[in-house]
Amino acid sequence: NATLGMVGRSEWRREAVRLRQWVSNQRSLLRKGALSQSRLESLNRLGFVWSKQEIDWDEMFEEMMRYKIRFGHCNVPYKGSSLQRLGCW
């Protein structure tokens, strides 16, 4: 694989874990009503996604659109297929 710039692979993974934890914490603070209005507004301006399910839905919708463009329909096989996740969705 190509290098990841100045950051090594293990450092990149550590940073990804920290970011994932921070994102989870922001979502938790919002659910508890403990996130300040200014931070909420700042995150919203960035396009922060508050629901993981929203991300999953958007990803699956994009995948379905690609499937329909390629095959002309949305009847995705789900048994014994590499597209099982999309077919079940």
C-alpha positions in Angstrom: 0.0 0.0 0.0 1.0 3.6 -0.6 2.3 5.5 2.4 -0.1 7.5 4.5 2.0 10.6 4.2 3.8 11.7 7.3 1.6 9.5 9.6 2.4 5.8 10.0 -0.3 3.2 9.8 -0.4 2.5 13.6 -0.6 6.2 14.4 -3.4 6.6 11.9 -5.3 3.8 13.6 -4.8 5.4 17.0 -6.1 8.7 15.7 -9.1 7.0 14.1 -10.0 5.3 17.4 -9.7 8.6 19.3 -11.9 10.3 16.7 -14.5 7.5 16.9 -14.6 7.8 20.7 -14.9 11.6 20.5 -17.8 11.4 17.9 -19.5 8.8 20.1 -19.1 11.1 23.1 -20.6 14.1 21.3 -23.7 12.0 20.3 -24.0 10.8 23.9 -23.8 14.4 25.3 -26.5 15.4 22.9 -28.8 12.6 24.0 -28.3 13.5 27.6 -28.9 17.2 26.9 -25.4 18.0 28.1 -24.0 19.4 24.8 -23.7 23.2 24.9 -25.7 25.1 22.3 -22.5 26.7 20.8 -20.9 23.3 20.3 -24.1 21.9 18.8 -24.2 24.8 16.4 -20.5 24.4 15.5 -20.9 20.7 14.8 -24.1 21.3 12.8 -22.2 23.8 10.6 -19.7 21.1 9.9 -22.4 18.7 8.8 -21.9 16.5 11.8 -24.1 13.4 11.5 -25.9 12.8 14.8 -27.3 9.3 14.0 -25.2 6.3 13.0 -28.3 4.8 11.5 -28.5 7.9 9.2 -25.0 7.2 8.0 -25.8 3.5 7.4 -29.0 4.4 5.5 -27.3 6.9 3.3 -24.5 4.4 2.5 -27.0 1.7 1.6 -29.1 4.1 -0.5 -26.0 5.1 -2.5 -25.2 1.5 -3.0 -28.7 0.8 -4.1 -28.5 3.6 -6.6 -25.3 2.2 -8.1 -26.9 -1.3 -8.3 -29.9 0.1 -10.1 -27.8 2.0 -12.6 -25.8 -1.1 -13.3 -28.6 -3.7 -13.4 -31.7 -1.6 -14.2 -33.7 -2.7 -11.1 -33.6 -2.9 -7.3 -34.4 -6.6 -6.9 -31.1 -7.4 -5.2 -30.4 -11.1 -4.6 -29.6 -11.7 -0.9 -29.2 -15.4 -0.5 -25.7 -16.7 -1.2 -24.7 -13.3 -2.7 -21.9 -10.9 -2.0 -24.7 -8.3 -2.0 -26.5 -9.9 1.0 -26.4 -6.8 3.1 -27.9 -4.7 0.3 -30.5 -7.4 -0.5 -31.6 -7.5 3.1 -31.8 -3.8 3.4 
